[in-house]
């Protein structure tokens, strides 16, 4: 009989990020701005 692999969780408990990591990534992504001048991308972090 074939196994049904879709019922198992794909993310194990050890791979879940902490609240601190999530908070850091969300705040970083909110502060990051990318400005394109001609053919150059400039990343600006406004903190």
C-alpha positions as CSV (number, residue, x, y, z in Angstrom):
1,X,0.0,0.0,0.0
2,X,1.3,3.5,-0.9
3,X,2.2,5.9,1.9
4,X,0.6,9.3,2.0
5,X,3.4,11.7,2.6
6,X,1.3,14.9,2.5
7,X,-0.2,14.3,5.9
8,X,3.1,14.8,7.7
9,X,4.3,18.3,8.6
10,X,7.0,19.5,6.2
11,X,8.6,21.8,8.9
12,X,10.0,20.1,11.9
13,X,9.9,21.7,15.3
14,X,13.7,22.3,15.2
15,X,13.4,24.4,12.0
16,X,10.9,26.9,13.3
17,X,12.5,30.4,13.9
18,X,12.2,32.1,17.2
19,X,10.1,35.2,17.8
20,X,13.2,37.3,18.0
21,X,14.4,36.2,14.6
22,X,11.0,36.9,13.0
23,X,10.8,40.3,14.6
24,X,14.3,41.1,13.3
25,X,13.5,40.0,9.8
26,X,10.2,41.9,9.7
27,X,11.8,45.1,11.0
28,X,14.7,44.8,8.6
29,X,12.4,44.4,5.6
30,X,10.3,47.4,6.6
31,X,13.4,49.6,6.9
32,X,15.0,48.4,3.6
33,X,14.5,50.6,0.5
34,X,16.0,49.9,-2.9
35,X,16.6,52.8,-5.2
36,X,17.5,52.3,-8.8
37,X,19.6,55.0,-10.4
38,X,20.3,54.3,-14.0
39,X,21.5,50.6,-14.0
40,X,22.6,50.6,-10.3
41,X,20.5,49.4,-7.4
42,X,21.2,51.2,-4.1
43,X,20.0,49.6,-0.8
44,X,19.2,52.0,1.9
45,X,18.3,50.9,5.5
46,X,16.4,53.7,7.2
47,X,16.9,53.1,10.9
